[in-house]
Amino acid sequence: MSEVLLSVRSVCKNFGPTVALRNVDFTLRRGEVHGLIGENGSGKSTLTSIIAGIRRADSGEMLKEGVPYSPRSVVEAQNRGVAMIVQEMGTAPDITIAENILLGKEKRFRKNGLISKKAMNAAAGIALEKIGAGNIFPGAPTFTLNLEERKLVELAKALCEEPDVLIVDETTTALSHDGRELLYAAIDKMRLEEKGVIFISHDLEELMGVCTIMTVLRDGNIIGTLTRDEFDEATIKAMMVGRELTGDYYRNDYNSDVGAEVVLRATHLTGAEMVENVSFELHRGEILGFGGLASGGIHELGRLLFGIDCAIVGSVVLADGTQIKDASTAVKNHMGYVSKNRDEEAIMLHTSIRNNVALPSMSRLAKGGLILSGKEKALTAQAISSLEVKCQSMEQLTCHLSGGNKQKVVFGKWLGNDSRILILDCPTRGVDVGVKQSMYRLMYDLRCRGCSIVLISEELPELIGMSDRLYILKNGKINGEFARTPELAEHDVIHAMI
């Protein structure tokens, strides 16, 4: 058995009355890619944030290579060879890419009292080249990058000091196929160098393919650890949720009962630097899927439909003739939009659940210019109850919720506004299998109640499993349309994507 690189012993962590970790023991050995899996709120991110120096444990101890290890900051952890790519955005947008990669290391580039930007750019360029992202210019402002490129910058930052422990927390959800391959190559290199990787993902298939060993957490407890030859999808799911998942995961119907009524019509829609001449009709009670490669325009289409980005050519028109030219008009006409970039665009992290849920409904909750507190609280309480949001109270800050519960709050604010058209961009991104199942049931229930849904996703099983009709976008244009049938398979759709 290989040498122990990091050990966690009897670690506990509470957030007020909430027990996040309860006497957790965890071991990472050299040459391991150790997967962590569990439902949202199971303790995965809390455990790794303690290892990475972001948080402090309430009790317990950690050893790194047999030496006591208790980092009081991220910098201290990095100095001990531990680096982490966080689930949320881990770069500052208003400084350069090089300054992000070398944050806290500026003294190395000081000469005669001045920091050499040229030397910093050169060092950052080397770090980017090492991970295969040499096309990113280190001197550019970070806000000019898209989400995937910023995650690759975080990878370069984490690896530039050549740590012997790398923590990857829900990073692949922000990456395309090519970006994932770069991350997998970096992980494999660390494994071959007898270093250690802690890998968190909700994608069970990905975990079983990438990891050499896997530990399951539930409600702050370690449920068990499985070696690669013990990996079994049904077993792992049952360990995660404490029960076998019953019922259908996706829809099991193939009824063509979508109403004839058109609730939204997009005509020759062009814009957002990607979408070109897209036309379609969305019917009442329909789940209309849009799939394709991440770079194919599907996410840009969602922004155009909701009026976040303006169309250069074409229009989005509702059944009553209202043209959606901006997001304010969309909200007033009971449209809702769930962004792929949840923490940046879909939710206010540093305010309460109540404020988030009530925001789109302010006009209905006001009287004489004043917000009626009772109505606001009743609306929020209903959303928390119906969506089963795990929280201490409606006044809890959303930044303290797990990823799945944040997403429930996002859904709650649009349902609270009685949204009749929902544009859902990767709505199950970064949530566990149990929350996914409940969200699919919610989507189907909304469909049956006459709500119309545009489902944008990079996951073909999700699109095929939930959509009444499915469009594929390639290079910003519609390149295929598929009806819902039992025979429709992923390989049929892939031909239209690539």
Sequence and secondary structure as in RCSB ss.txt:
>XXXX:A:sequence
MSEVLLSVRSVCKNFGPTVALRNVDFTLRRGEVHGLIGENGSGKSTLTSIIAGIRRADSGEMLKEGVPYSPRSVV
EAQNRGVAMIVQEMGTAPDITIAENILLGKEKRFRKNGLISKKAMNAAAGIALEKIGAGNIFPGAPTFTLNLEER
KLVELAKALCEEPDVLIVDETTTALSHDGRELLYAAIDKMRLEEKGVIFISHDLEELMGVCTIMTVLRDGNIIGT
LTRDEFDEATIKAMMVGRELTGDYYRNDYNSDVGAEVVLRATHLTGAEMVENVSFELHRGEILGFGGLASGGIHE
LGRLLFGIDCAIVGSVVLADGTQIKDASTAVKNHMGYVSKNRDEEAIMLHTSIRNNVALPSMSRLAKGGLILSGK
EKALTAQAISSLEVKCQSMEQLTCHLSGGNKQKVVFGKWLGNDSRILILDCPTRGVDVGVKQSMYRLMYDLRCRG
CSIVLISEELPELIGMSDRLYILKNGKINGEFARTPELAEHDVIHAMI
>XXXX:A:secstr
   EEEEEEEEEEEETTEEEEEEEEEEEETT EEEEE STTSSHHHHHHHHTTSS  SEEEEEETTEE   SSHH
HHHHTTEEEE SS  S TTSBHHHHHTTT GGGGEETTEE HHHHHHHHHHHHHHTT TTS TTSBGGGS HHHH
HHHHHHHHHTT  SEEEEES GGG  HHHHHHHHHHHHHHHHTT EEEEE S HHHHHHH SEEEEEETTEEEEE
EEGGG  HHHHHHHHHSS   S SS         S EEEEEEEEEETTTEEEEEEEEETT EEEEE  GGGTHHH
HHHHHHTSS EEEEEEEETTS B  SHHHHHHTTEEEE SSIIIII  TTSBHHHHHHGGGHHHHEETTEE HHH
HHHHHHHHHHHHT   S TTSBGGGS HHHHHHHHHHHHHHTT SEEEEESTTTT  HHHHHHHHHHHHHHHHTT
 EEEEE S HHHHHHH SEEEEEETTEEEEEEE  TT  HHHHHHHH 
